Amino acid sequence: MKYQWVLFDADETLFHFDNLSGLKHMFAQYGIGFNEQDFEQYQNLNKPLWIEYQNHQINAEELQTRRFEYWSKKLNISTKQLNADFLDSMLNISTPLPGARELIAFLHQNNVNMGIITNGFARLQQLRLARTELDTYFPLLVISELVGVAKPHNTIFQYAYEEMGSPDKNKTLMVGDTLASDILGGNNFGFDTCWLNHNDVTCSEEITPTIEVRTLKQLLEHLMKG
């Protein structure tokens, strides 16, 4: 194995993260149907907030609460409560992506260290790993909310690198589904990168991964070849 460490993003890299299904599940608890139009309205607010978060213009708490301001006013329920309910719903419906367990087992059998660097939130990430019984495979769990900076910022990668014991960067692979955070951040820090390109979209000319695959099964096959 070339790699001594393989680092993963969490949402849509190791685990399904279906925002729409999670929101439908959450609002159903309040007896409210949540449709595609509602989701579009939510995303119009949510997506720019994530960009602001990754650019360090807002913190994690602001992101989590501001994205539910419309529904908070409509339902007279606090934004914090709605966010907590949403994360609980995502926990209940989230499952590992196809091939995740097989890839993790292969890396474990080959004595490869594994870690997670995620811009997701602690409440979901920690409980989801425990519930799926994958937590024992990941001695390193770096969560932007707890570190105070998000990918692609160099600081979160430096924090993870020091927690790893400063291994050879050339023997470290960062795997993620988002070019602008996972791949850009990994590239800039000097790690090899693997873009999990689920939808087979054209790669940005400015951000080039070391490896490109569509599925975790393809990544496993690539790594098995050495």
C-alpha positions in Angstrom: 0.0 0.0 0.0 1.3 3.4 -1.0 -0.7 5.2 1.7 -0.1 5.0 5.5 -3.1 7.3 6.1 -6.4 7.7 4.3 -8.6 10.7 5.4 -12.2 10.9 4.5 -14.9 13.6 4.3 -18.1 12.3 5.9 -21.3 13.5 4.2 -21.7 12.0 0.7 -18.2 10.4 1.0 -18.7 7.8 3.7 -22.4 8.4 4.5 -25.6 9.3 2.6 -26.6 12.8 3.3 -30.0 13.5 1.7 -31.1 16.9 2.9 -34.6 16.7 1.3 -35.4 13.3 3.0 -34.1 14.6 6.3 -36.2 17.7 6.1 -39.3 15.7 5.1 -38.7 13.4 8.1 -38.3 16.3 10.4 -41.3 18.3 9.4 -43.5 15.2 9.3 -43.0 15.1 13.1 -44.8 18.5 13.2 -47.6 17.3 10.8 -46.2 19.4 7.9 -45.7 18.2 4.4 -42.4 19.5 3.0 -42.2 19.6 -0.8 -39.7 20.4 -3.5 -40.7 24.0 -3.6 -40.1 24.2 0.2 -36.7 22.6 -0.3 -35.7 25.0 -3.1 -36.6 27.9 -0.7 -34.5 26.3 2.1 -31.5 25.7 -0.2 -31.6 29.3 -1.4 -30.8 30.3 2.1 -28.7 27.2 3.1 -26.2 27.1 0.3 -24.9 30.7 0.6 -24.6 30.2 4.4 -22.3 27.2 3.8 -20.2 29.3 1.5 -20.0 32.0 4.2 -19.1 29.3 6.7 -16.3 27.9 4.6 -15.0 31.4 4.0 -15.0 32.1 7.8 -17.6 34.8 7.5 -20.0 33.1 9.9 -19.5 30.4 12.6 -21.2 27.0 12.9 -23.9 28.2 15.3 -24.9 31.0 12.9 -25.1 28.6 10.0 -27.2 26.1 11.9 -29.7 28.6 13.2 -30.0 31.1 10.4 -30.9 28.4 7.8 -34.2 27.8 9.8 -35.2 31.4 10.4 -38.1 31.3 7.9 -39.6 28.1 9.5 -38.9 29.3 13.0 -41.1 32.4 12.4 -43.8 30.3 10.6 -44.0 27.6 13.3 -43.1 29.7 16.3 -40.4 27.2 17.1 -36.8 28.2 17.9 -34.2 27.9 15.2 -32.0 25.9 17.7 -34.8 23.4 18.2 -35.5 23.0 14.5 -31.8 22.5 13.8 -31.6 19.9 16.6 -34.6 18.1 15.1 -33.1 18.2 11.7 -29.8 16.7 12.8 -31.7 13.9 14.7 -33.7 13.2 11.5 -30.4 13.0 9.5 -29.0 10.6 12.1 -32.1 8.4 11.8 -32.0 8.1 8.0 -28.3 8.2 7.2 -26.5 5.0 6.2 -23.0 4.3 4.9 -22.6 4.7 1.1 -22.3 1.5 -1.0 -18.8 0.1 -0.7 -17.9 2.1 2.4 -17.7 -0.9 4.8 -15.7 -2.9 2.3 -13.2 -0.1 1.7 -12.8 0.5 5.5 -12.3 -3.3 6.1 -9.6 -3.4 3.4 -7.7 -0.5 4.7 -8.0 -1.9 8.3 -6.7 -5.3 7.2 -3.7 -3.6 5.5 -2.8 -1.6 8.6 -3.7 1.8 7.0 -4.6 4.5 9.5 -8.0 6.2 8.9 -9.4 9.6 9.8 -12.3 11.9 9.1 -12.1 15.6 8.4 -15.6 17.0 8.1 -17.3 20.4 7.8 -20.4 18.7 9.3 -21.5 19.2 12.8 -20.4 17.3 15.9 -23.9 16.2 17.1 -24.5 14.2 13.9 -20.9 13.0 13.1 -20.1 11.5 16.5 -23.4 9.7 17.0 -23.6 8.4 13.4 -20.2 6.8 13.6 -21.1 5.2 16.9 -24.5 4.0 15.6 -23.0 2.4 12.5 -20.2 0.9 14.6 -17.6 2.5 12.4 -16.1 4.7 15.2 -13.5 2.1 16.2 -11.9 2.4 12.7 -11.4 6.2 13.0 -9.1 7.2 15.8 -8.9 10.6 14.1 -12.2 12.6 13.9 -11.7 16.3 13.1 -14.9 18.4 13.0 -14.8 22.0 11.8 -17.3 23.1 14.3 -14.9 22.0 17.1 -11.7 23.2 15.5 -13.2 26.6 14.6 -12.3 26.6 10.9 -13.7 24.7 7.9 -12.2 23.0 4.9 -10.5 24.1 2.6 -8.7 26.3 5.2 -5.1 25.1 5.8 -5.6 25.4 9.6 -8.0 22.4 9.8 -5.6 20.2 7.8 -2.7 21.3 9.9 -4.6 20.4 13.0 -5.4 17.0 11.7 -1.8 16.5 10.5 -0.5 17.2 14.0 -3.1 14.9 15.5 -1.9 12.2 13.1 1.7 12.6 14.3 3.0 14.4 11.3 3.3 11.5 8.9 4.8 11.6 5.4 2.4 13.8 3.4 3.2 11.8 0.2 1.7 8.7 1.9 -1.5 10.4 2.9 -4.7 10.4 0.8 -7.7 12.8 1.3 -11.0 11.4 -0.1 -14.0 13.7 -0.6 -16.9 14.5 -2.9 -16.4 18.3 -3.0 -13.7 19.9 -5.1 -13.8 23.3 -3.4 -13.3 22.0 0.1 -12.0 18.4 0.2 -9.8 18.4 -2.9 -8.6 22.0 -2.9 -7.8 21.8 0.8 -6.0 18.5 0.5 -4.1 19.6 -2.6 -3.0 22.9 -0.9 -1.7 21.0 2.2 0.4 18.6 0.1 -1.7 15.4 0.4 -2.7 13.2 -2.5 -6.4 13.6 -3.1 -9.2 11.4 -4.4 -12.4 13.1 -5.8 -15.5 11.0 -5.4 -17.3 12.3 -8.4 -20.7 10.8 -7.9 -22.4 12.5 -10.9 -19.5 12.3 -13.4 -19.2 16.1 -13.8 -16.4 17.8 -15.5 -13.4 18.5 -13.2 -12.5 22.2 -12.6 -9.3 23.2 -14.4 -8.1 25.0 -11.2 -8.5 21.9 -8.9 -7.1 18.6 -10.0 -7.3 15.5 -7.9 -4.7 12.8 -7.8 -7.3 10.2 -8.3 -10.9 10.5 -9.6 -13.6 7.8 -9.1 -17.3 7.7 -9.2 -17.8 5.1 -6.4 -16.0 3.8 -3.3 -15.9 0.4 -5.0 -13.8 2.0 -7.7 -11.5 3.5 -5.1 -11.1 0.1 -3.4 -10.2 -1.5 -6.8 -7.6 1.3 -7.4 -6.0 0.8 -4.0 -6.0 -3.0 -4.3 -3.8 -2.5 -7.4 -1.3 -0.7 -5.2 
